[in-house]
Amino acid sequence: MEGEVAFQVGEQRLKLRTGESVLAPRQVPHAFSAVGSPAHMLIAFTPACKMEQYFIDAAAHPSLAATADFMNQYDMQWIGPSPFWKS
């Protein structure tokens, strides 16, 4: 919706700008990160399954949100680290 975001979906890397979109299919590893300045995105999950509860619980426990055990509770698999994290 605003700014630039780098995405990796499977082995494909993309840089999306305002108004552009990408599909990250289920069970395909994916990651994203704002490029430069902050970015705002609209993310839709279909079917949503346990995603809404994941975000509610992650907000309540931010230090756990990106851990394997926490994510597994919501049928997600942690395969990190993100390709966008800096060493």
C-alpha positions in Angstrom: 0.0 0.0 0.0 2.9 2.3 0.7 6.7 2.1 0.5 8.9 -0.7 -0.9 9.0 -4.2 0.4 11.4 -7.0 -0.6 9.8 -10.4 -0.8 11.1 -13.9 -1.2 8.6 -16.5 -2.2 10.3 -19.9 -2.6 13.4 -19.1 -4.5 12.0 -16.0 -6.3 13.0 -12.6 -5.0 10.8 -9.5 -5.8 10.8 -5.9 -4.8 7.2 -4.5 -4.6 6.3 -0.9 -4.7 3.0 0.9 -3.9 0.1 -0.7 -5.6 1.8 -4.0 -6.5 1.0 -7.4 -5.1 2.4 -10.9 -4.7 0.9 -14.4 -4.0 2.7 -16.6 -1.5 1.0 -20.0 -1.8 0.4 -22.2 1.2 3.4 -24.4 2.2 5.8 -22.3 0.1 8.4 -20.6 2.4 8.2 -16.9 2.2 9.6 -13.8 3.9 9.4 -10.0 3.5 11.1 -6.8 4.8 10.6 -3.1 4.2 13.3 -1.5 2.0 14.7 1.8 3.2 11.8 3.6 4.9 8.8 2.0 6.7 6.2 0.3 4.5 2.5 -0.4 5.0 1.0 -3.6 3.6 -2.4 -5.2 3.3 -2.1 -9.0 3.8 -5.0 -11.4 3.2 -5.1 -15.0 4.3 -7.5 -17.4 2.6 -8.4 -19.6 4.2 -7.4 -17.8 7.4 -7.3 -20.9 9.6 -5.4 -20.0 12.7 -3.8 -16.8 11.5 -6.1 -14.3 13.3 -5.4 -16.0 16.6 -1.7 -16.1 15.9 -1.6 -12.3 15.5 -3.7 -11.8 18.6 -1.4 -14.1 20.7 1.8 -12.7 19.0 0.9 -9.2 20.0 0.4 -10.4 23.6 3.8 -12.3 23.5 6.1 -10.5 21.0 9.3 -12.2 22.2 7.7 -15.6 21.3 6.1 -14.7 18.0 8.9 -15.8 15.8 9.9 -19.0 17.6 9.4 -22.5 16.2 7.3 -23.8 19.2 5.0 -20.7 19.1 4.5 -20.8 15.4 3.8 -24.6 15.4 0.7 -24.0 17.5 -0.8 -22.2 14.6 0.1 -24.7 11.9 3.1 -22.7 10.7 6.7 -23.9 10.4 9.6 -21.7 11.3 12.4 -22.3 8.8 14.3 -19.0 9.5 16.4 -17.1 9.8 14.9 -14.6 7.4 17.0 -14.0 4.3 16.6 -10.3 5.0 18.1 -10.3 8.5 21.5 -8.7 8.7 24.3 -10.5 10.5 
